Amino acid sequence: IHTRQRFIQTTMKSSLTITAAAASLAAATLLPTATAFVSPTMTNAKSPSLLSAAAQIQEDLTFTPPDTFNDGQISEQLCTDAANKMKRAMVPVSKDVSDTGYVGISFIHFEAEKKNNNSQKTLPLLLVHGFDSSALEYRRLGPQLAKLGVDVYCVDLLGWGYTQLDDVNSFSAKAKVEALKGFWQTVGGNGEVVVGGASLGGAAVIEFAAQNLCKTNKDDDGTDTEDDQGFVRGTVLIDAQGFVDGIGPMSFLPAPLARAGIKVLKSVPLRDSANQMSYFDPKTYATEDALKVGRMHCMREGWEDGMLSFMQSGGFRPKEKVSQIDVPSLVLWGRQDGILEGKEFANKFIDSMPNAQLQWVEECGHVPHLEQPELTAQYILDFLQSDEVKPASTSSVAGGNIFDGLFSFLN
């Protein structure tokens, strides 16, 4: 027993085993991966950048959202509602990732509820889930933010969630970041955005943001002008993993041994242990539903190969990039996080990032977006409405309805 406990604790401390975030939050499907896709009918776009992006959109017509209620036997209504919103877009990647030049990336769009004309508009928020999880991780936070008027895109990292698993050459950390960039190019038109990530998703966000920061330059007259190349205006890091590179010794294991470890990752005992460790109040939140949500996607054909590819790639390497994130950043941390100790890691973000603020979430463990979604949503809204992050003009806000319009004939 003690040996198993030590194994779990060690695993959680590595970047591979921020599984706790995934174990309590992830979701996926037992349905086979759809491979057919067609170019959609075009709709008019007001923004030139969005029109350009829309022209590149290809849609997987055979993708079926996961039936979490019937197939997954998950009773949480918010999970059912979120799953029903899920779509999959074909996004551009290099031939190193896919011979076709595209991969299918699943996502959930929680569209901002319309407010009165006096409501302050915010930049859209792109959220990335934790280790081996899915967009359903944000099934509670997404609706709360949408009610507050925030447009939220929760996206699956390539190889996890409901993304395409067949005919993909690489599920490496680099491929995951590349597909994330392709997603925002396709769905967001590379419009200005705030990106957020939970747990290991924070590592992905750090790498993604470091490549796409919106830089502000000074004109001769002292006026601030923004670099056309970058589009990330801010980051939100939720109990994020940012100071451990790679996944440790498991990246060097022979494939047979690595596969044995991968099978452990989807086991009920490990997932249940991670589930229990994720919350301040496990009695309320570490439920059988949470366990089921956290391991459904592990049953998909191709999941094991995708995980092996990620492990052999060495994982994310965010450590040296943290200090490069000079855009305004909100560091959210559960005060009672038992997986990533806030006093060490949260304060390390503040010390390392030039423009970051820390917000503790009280009576909360590793997953504020699941355990305290209303409070977390309010903290994020306050950040998005701050002078440093609010849109410079309405034209800088990505128009989420364009992509939804492309799918309207399916509804």
Secondary structure, DSSP 8 states (H G I E B T S, - for coil): -HHHHHHHHHHHHSSTTTHHHHHHH----SS------B-------SSHHHHHHHTT-EE-TT-----TTTTS----HHHHHHHHH-EEEEEE--TTT-TTSEEEEEEEEE------TTS-----EEEE--TT--GGGGTTHHHHHHHTT--EEEE--TTSTT---SS-S--SHHHHHHHHHHHHHHHSTT-BEEEEEETHHHHHHHHHHHHSB--EEE-TTS-EEE-SS--EEEEEEES---S--S-GGGGGS-HHHHHHHHHHHTSHHHHHHHHHHT-SSHHHHS-HHHHHHHHGGGGSTTHHHHHHHHHHHT----GGGGGG--S-EEEEEETT-SSS-HHHHHHHHHHH-TTEEEEEESS--S-HHHHSHHHHHHHHHHHHTSTTTS-SSGGGB--THHHHHHTGGG-
